[in-house]
């Protein structure tokens, strides 16, 4: 359950490709794409603005090559996150882009009461599934919220639209993953 090994140069190219995809979607001229590593991995694109979170969408599983998933996630985070109005071309320069490249989610093993001990806060992300409901929280969410492992599990349940503590129920699937996270140094920075 380890995220793909991605060096800083490739990480910078991934973030630059996400910014370019959003800019092109908002009307900027097309440019040669940055060199994104040829691999398959889940990916999430998170947009941060002056007021905090501005959009976050992605794909936990590696269904298509990273280049394709990255472009789709970047455009969706900017234009289709239902929690926010679409990003405007004038706003793009004030946003900071963060890209998380995910390992394949794997089920947590052992007895349910041991799940909090099995999770490393800040390293592991979570996926909670029950029936048609699913919630995913990236590893950095627990750190940003100052949550312990049990709170993180509860938060992932709530993200799925389920009650906190649902992870204790045998009908709930609990998966963990890691992520390589790359973020621009400052708003509008070219990675």
NORKALIN-V479478 format. One record per pair of residues at least 12 apart in sequence whose C-alpha atoms are under 10 Angstrom apart, sorted by sequence separation. I is the first residue (numbers start at 1). GAP is how many residues later the second one is. If there is no record, write none. Layout:
# NORKALIN-V479478
i = (I | I)
gap = (GAP | GAP)
This chain:
# NORKALIN-V479478
i = (20 | 21 | 44 | 45 | 46 | 58 | 75 | 125 | 126 | 152 | 153 | 154 | 20 | 44 | 45 | 58 | 59 | 124 | 125 | 126 | 139 | 142 | 151 | 153 | 154 | 20 | 43 | 44 | 45 | 58 | 59 | 78 | 124 | 125 | 141 | 142 | 150 | 151 | 153 | 154 | 17 | 18 | 43 | 44 | 57 | 58 | 123 | 124 | 125 | 126 | 137 | 141 | 150 | 153 | 157 | 17 | 18 | 42 | 43 | 44 | 57 | 58 | 122 | 123 | 124 | 125 | 126 | 137 | 16 | 17 | 42 | 43 | 56 | 57 | 122 | 123 | 124 | 125 | 150 | 157 | 16 | 17 | 18 | 41 | 42 | 43 | 56 | 57 | 58 | 108 | 121 | 122 | 124 | 137 | 138 | 156 | 14 | 15 | 16 | 17 | 41 | 42 | 43 | 55 | 57 | 58 | 105 | 107 | 120 | 121 | 122 | 123 | 136 | 137 | 13 | 14 | 16 | 41 | 42 | 56 | 57 | 105 | 106 | 107 | 121 | 122 | 123 | 135 | 136 | 137 | 13 | 14 | 15 | 40 | 41 | 42 | 55 | 56 | 57 | 103 | 105 | 106 | 107 | 121 | 122 | 135 | 136 | 153 | 12 | 13 | 14 | 40 | 41 | 42 | 55 | 56 | 57 | 103 | 105 | 120 | 121 | 122 | 134 | 135 | 136 | 137 | 12 | 13 | 14 | 39 | 40 | 41 | 42 | 43 | 54 | 55 | 57 | 74 | 102 | 134 | 135 | 136 | 137 | 10 | 11 | 12 | 13 | 40 | 41 | 42 | 43 | 45 | 54 | 55 | 56 | 57 | 74 | 122 | 133 | 134 | 135 | 136 | 10 | 11 | 39 | 40 | 41 | 44 | 45 | 55 | 56 | 57 | 74 | 121 | 122 | 124 | 128 | 134 | 135 | 9 | 10 | 11 | 19 | 39 | 40 | 41 | 43 | 44 | 45 | 55 | 56 | 73 | 121 | 122 | 126 | 127 | 128 | 133 | 134 | 135 | 9 | 10 | 18 | 38 | 39 | 40 | 42 | 43 | 45 | 46 | 47 | 54 | 55 | 56 | 121 | 122 | 125 | 126 | 128 | 129 | 130 | 133 | 134 | 135 | 18 | 19 | 37 | 38 | 39 | 40 | 41 | 42 | 43 | 44 | 45 | 46 | 55 | 56 | 120 | 121 | 125 | 128 | 129 | 132 | 133 | 134 | 36 | 37 | 38 | 40 | 41 | 43 | 44 | 45 | 54 | 55 | 70 | 119 | 120 | 121 | 126 | 127 | 128 | 133 | 7 | 15 | 36 | 37 | 43 | 44 | 45 | 47 | 53 | 54 | 55 | 70 | 119 | 126 | 127 | 128 | 130 | 6 | 36 | 43 | 45 | 46 | 47 | 53 | 54 | 55 | 70 | 118 | 119 | 121 | 125 | 126 | 128 | 129 | 130 | 35 | 36 | 45 | 46 | 54 | 55 | 116 | 117 | 127 | 128 | 130 | 34 | 44 | 45 | 54 | 116 | 117 | 119 | 127 | 128 | 129 | 33 | 36 | 115 | 116 | 119 | 128 | 4 | 66 | 115 | 116 | 4 | 102 | 116 | 130 | 4 | 102 | 113 | 116 | 129 | 130 | 139 | 3 | 4 | 100 | 115 | 128 | 129 | 134 | 138 | 139 | 3 | 62 | 100 | 128 | 130 | 133 | 134 | 135 | 136 | 137 | 138 | 139 | 140 | 47 | 62 | 100 | 130 | 131 | 134 | 136 | 137 | 138 | 139 | 54 | 56 | 58 | 60 | 61 | 62 | 130 | 131 | 138 | 139 | 140 | 49 | 53 | 54 | 55 | 56 | 58 | 59 | 60 | 61 | 62 | 129 | 130 | 131 | 139 | 49 | 52 | 53 | 54 | 56 | 58 | 59 | 60 | 61 | 129 | 130 | 138 | 49 | 50 | 58 | 60 | 61 | 128 | 129 | 130 | 47 | 49 | 50 | 60 | 128 | 129 | 25 | 48 | 49 | 50 | 127 | 128 | 129 | 48 | 49 | 127 | 128 | 47 | 48 | 49 | 126 | 127 | 128 | 18 | 21 | 22 | 25 | 26 | 46 | 47 | 48 | 126 | 127 | 17 | 21 | 22 | 25 | 46 | 47 | 48 | 125 | 126 | 127 | 20 | 21 | 22 | 23 | 24 | 25 | 46 | 47 | 124 | 125 | 126 | 14 | 18 | 19 | 21 | 22 | 23 | 26 | 45 | 46 | 47 | 115 | 124 | 125 | 126 | 14 | 17 | 18 | 21 | 22 | 25 | 26 | 45 | 46 | 115 | 123 | 124 | 125 | 17 | 18 | 20 | 21 | 22 | 25 | 44 | 45 | 46 | 113 | 114 | 123 | 124 | 125 | 15 | 18 | 19 | 20 | 22 | 23 | 44 | 45 | 112 | 113 | 123 | 124 | 14 | 18 | 19 | 22 | 43 | 44 | 45 | 112 | 120 | 122 | 123 | 14 | 17 | 18 | 21 | 22 | 43 | 44 | 111 | 112 | 119 | 122 | 123 | 42 | 43 | 44 | 112 | 118 | 119 | 120 | 15 | 19 | 41 | 42 | 43 | 111 | 115 | 26 | 41 | 42 | 43 | 26 | 27 | 28 | 40 | 41 | 42 | 26 | 27 | 40 | 41 | 42 | 112 | 26 | 40 | 41 | 42 | 25 | 26 | 40 | 22 | 23 | 24 | 108 | 109 | 22 | 23 | 26 | 107 | 108 | 109 | 22 | 60 | 107 | 108 | 106 | 107 | 108 | 23 | 105 | 106 | 107 | 108 | 22 | 23 | 105 | 106 | 107 | 104 | 105 | 106 | 104 | 105 | 106 | 19 | 103 | 104 | 105 | 19 | 103 | 104 | 102 | 103 | 104 | 19 | 60 | 102 | 103 | 19 | 59 | 101 | 102 | 103 | 19 | 58 | 60 | 100 | 101 | 102 | 18 | 19 | 100 | 101 | 102 | 18 | 99 | 100 | 101 | 15 | 16 | 18 | 99 | 100 | 101 | 15 | 99 | 100 | 15 | 16 | 98 | 99 | 100 | 14 | 15 | 98 | 99 | 14 | 15 | 97 | 98 | 99 | 14 | 97 | 98 | 12 | 14 | 96 | 97 | 98 | 11 | 96 | 97 | 11 | 95 | 96 | 97 | 11 | 96 | 97 | 95 | 96 | 97 | 94 | 95 | 96 | 97 | 93 | 94 | 95 | 96 | 97 | 44 | 93 | 94 | 95 | 96 | 97 | 6 | 92 | 93 | 94 | 5 | 92 | 93 | 3 | 4 | 91 | 93 | 3 | 4 | 5 | 3 | 4 | 2 | 3 | 4 | 1 | 2 | 3 | 1 | 2 | 3 | 1 | 2 | 1 | 1 | 1 | 60 | 2 | 2 | 1 | 42 | 44 | 48 | 43 | 45 | 47 | 42 | 43 | 44 | 45 | 46 | 50 | 41 | 43 | 45 | 49 | 48 | 47 | 19 | 15 | 15 | 16 | 14 | 15 | 16 | 11 | 13 | 14 | 15 | 19 | 11 | 12 | 19 | 20 | 11 | 12 | 19 | 10 | 11 | 12 | 19 | 7 | 11 | 16 | 17 | 3 | 4 | 5 | 6 | 8 | 15 | 16 | 17 | 1 | 2 | 3 | 4 | 5 | 6 | 7 | 15 | 16 | 1 | 2 | 3 | 4 | 6 | 15 | 1 | 2 | 3 | 13 | 14 | 1 | 2 | 3 | 12 | 13 | 12 | 11 | 10 | 9)
gap = (12 | 12 | 12 | 12 | 12 | 12 | 12 | 12 | 12 | 12 | 12 | 12 | 13 | 13 | 13 | 13 | 13 | 13 | 13 | 13 | 13 | 13 | 13 | 13 | 13 | 14 | 14 | 14 | 14 | 14 | 14 | 14 | 14 | 14 | 14 | 14 | 14 | 14 | 14 | 14 | 15 | 15 | 15 | 15 | 15 | 15 | 15 | 15 | 15 | 15 | 15 | 15 | 15 | 15 | 15 | 16 | 16 | 16 | 16 | 16 | 16 | 16 | 16 | 16 | 16 | 16 | 16 | 16 | 17 | 17 | 17 | 17 | 17 | 17 | 17 | 17 | 17 | 17 | 17 | 17 | 18 | 18 | 18 | 18 | 18 | 18 | 18 | 18 | 18 | 18 | 18 | 18 | 18 | 18 | 18 | 18 | 19 | 19 | 19 | 19 | 19 | 19 | 19 | 19 | 19 | 19 | 19 | 19 | 19 | 19 | 19 | 19 | 19 | 19 | 20 | 20 | 20 | 20 | 20 | 20 | 20 | 20 | 20 | 20 | 20 | 20 | 20 | 20 | 20 | 20 | 21 | 21 | 21 | 21 | 21 | 21 | 21 | 21 | 21 | 21 | 21 | 21 | 21 | 21 | 21 | 21 | 21 | 21 | 22 | 22 | 22 | 22 | 22 | 22 | 22 | 22 | 22 | 22 | 22 | 22 | 22 | 22 | 22 | 22 | 22 | 22 | 23 | 23 | 23 | 23 | 23 | 23 | 23 | 23 | 23 | 23 | 23 | 23 | 23 | 23 | 23 | 23 | 23 | 24 | 24 | 24 | 24 | 24 | 24 | 24 | 24 | 24 | 24 | 24 | 24 | 24 | 24 | 24 | 24 | 24 | 24 | 24 | 25 | 25 | 25 | 25 | 25 | 25 | 25 | 25 | 25 | 25 | 25 | 25 | 25 | 25 | 25 | 25 | 25 | 26 | 26 | 26 | 26 | 26 | 26 | 26 | 26 | 26 | 26 | 26 | 26 | 26 | 26 | 26 | 26 | 26 | 26 | 26 | 26 | 26 | 27 | 27 | 27 | 27 | 27 | 27 | 27 | 27 | 27 | 27 | 27 | 27 | 27 | 27 | 27 | 27 | 27 | 27 | 27 | 27 | 27 | 27 | 27 | 27 | 28 | 28 | 28 | 28 | 28 | 28 | 28 | 28 | 28 | 28 | 28 | 28 | 28 | 28 | 28 | 28 | 28 | 28 | 28 | 28 | 28 | 28 | 29 | 29 | 29 | 29 | 29 | 29 | 29 | 29 | 29 | 29 | 29 | 29 | 29 | 29 | 29 | 29 | 29 | 29 | 30 | 30 | 30 | 30 | 30 | 30 | 30 | 30 | 30 | 30 | 30 | 30 | 30 | 30 | 30 | 30 | 30 | 31 | 31 | 31 | 31 | 31 | 31 | 31 | 31 | 31 | 31 | 31 | 31 | 31 | 31 | 31 | 31 | 31 | 31 | 32 | 32 | 32 | 32 | 32 | 32 | 32 | 32 | 32 | 32 | 32 | 33 | 33 | 33 | 33 | 33 | 33 | 33 | 33 | 33 | 33 | 34 | 34 | 34 | 34 | 34 | 34 | 35 | 35 | 35 | 35 | 36 | 36 | 36 | 36 | 37 | 37 | 37 | 37 | 37 | 37 | 37 | 38 | 38 | 38 | 38 | 38 | 38 | 38 | 38 | 38 | 39 | 39 | 39 | 39 | 39 | 39 | 39 | 39 | 39 | 39 | 39 | 39 | 39 | 40 | 40 | 40 | 40 | 40 | 40 | 40 | 40 | 40 | 40 | 41 | 41 | 41 | 41 | 41 | 41 | 41 | 41 | 41 | 41 | 41 | 42 | 42 | 42 | 42 | 42 | 42 | 42 | 42 | 42 | 42 | 42 | 42 | 42 | 42 | 43 | 43 | 43 | 43 | 43 | 43 | 43 | 43 | 43 | 43 | 43 | 43 | 44 | 44 | 44 | 44 | 44 | 44 | 44 | 44 | 45 | 45 | 45 | 45 | 45 | 45 | 46 | 46 | 46 | 46 | 46 | 46 | 46 | 47 | 47 | 47 | 47 | 48 | 48 | 48 | 48 | 48 | 48 | 49 | 49 | 49 | 49 | 49 | 49 | 49 | 49 | 49 | 49 | 50 | 50 | 50 | 50 | 50 | 50 | 50 | 50 | 50 | 50 | 51 | 51 | 51 | 51 | 51 | 51 | 51 | 51 | 51 | 51 | 51 | 52 | 52 | 52 | 52 | 52 | 52 | 52 | 52 | 52 | 52 | 52 | 52 | 52 | 52 | 53 | 53 | 53 | 53 | 53 | 53 | 53 | 53 | 53 | 53 | 53 | 53 | 53 | 54 | 54 | 54 | 54 | 54 | 54 | 54 | 54 | 54 | 54 | 54 | 54 | 54 | 54 | 55 | 55 | 55 | 55 | 55 | 55 | 55 | 55 | 55 | 55 | 55 | 55 | 56 | 56 | 56 | 56 | 56 | 56 | 56 | 56 | 56 | 56 | 56 | 57 | 57 | 57 | 57 | 57 | 57 | 57 | 57 | 57 | 57 | 57 | 57 | 58 | 58 | 58 | 58 | 58 | 58 | 58 | 59 | 59 | 59 | 59 | 59 | 59 | 59 | 60 | 60 | 60 | 60 | 61 | 61 | 61 | 61 | 61 | 61 | 62 | 62 | 62 | 62 | 62 | 62 | 63 | 63 | 63 | 63 | 64 | 64 | 64 | 65 | 65 | 65 | 65 | 65 | 66 | 66 | 66 | 66 | 66 | 66 | 67 | 67 | 67 | 67 | 68 | 68 | 68 | 69 | 69 | 69 | 69 | 69 | 70 | 70 | 70 | 70 | 70 | 71 | 71 | 71 | 72 | 72 | 72 | 73 | 73 | 73 | 73 | 74 | 74 | 74 | 75 | 75 | 75 | 76 | 76 | 76 | 76 | 77 | 77 | 77 | 77 | 77 | 78 | 78 | 78 | 78 | 78 | 78 | 79 | 79 | 79 | 79 | 79 | 80 | 80 | 80 | 80 | 81 | 81 | 81 | 81 | 81 | 81 | 82 | 82 | 82 | 83 | 83 | 83 | 83 | 83 | 84 | 84 | 84 | 84 | 85 | 85 | 85 | 85 | 85 | 86 | 86 | 86 | 87 | 87 | 87 | 87 | 87 | 88 | 88 | 88 | 89 | 89 | 89 | 89 | 90 | 90 | 90 | 91 | 91 | 91 | 92 | 92 | 92 | 92 | 93 | 93 | 93 | 93 | 93 | 94 | 94 | 94 | 94 | 94 | 94 | 95 | 95 | 95 | 95 | 96 | 96 | 96 | 97 | 97 | 97 | 97 | 98 | 98 | 98 | 99 | 99 | 100 | 100 | 100 | 101 | 101 | 101 | 102 | 102 | 102 | 103 | 103 | 104 | 105 | 106 | 117 | 121 | 122 | 123 | 135 | 135 | 135 | 136 | 136 | 136 | 137 | 137 | 137 | 137 | 137 | 137 | 138 | 138 | 138 | 138 | 139 | 140 | 165 | 166 | 167 | 167 | 168 | 168 | 168 | 169 | 169 | 169 | 169 | 169 | 170 | 170 | 170 | 170 | 171 | 171 | 171 | 172 | 172 | 172 | 172 | 173 | 173 | 173 | 173 | 174 | 174 | 174 | 174 | 174 | 174 | 174 | 174 | 175 | 175 | 175 | 175 | 175 | 175 | 175 | 175 | 175 | 176 | 176 | 176 | 176 | 176 | 176 | 177 | 177 | 177 | 177 | 177 | 178 | 178 | 178 | 178 | 178 | 179 | 180 | 181 | 182)
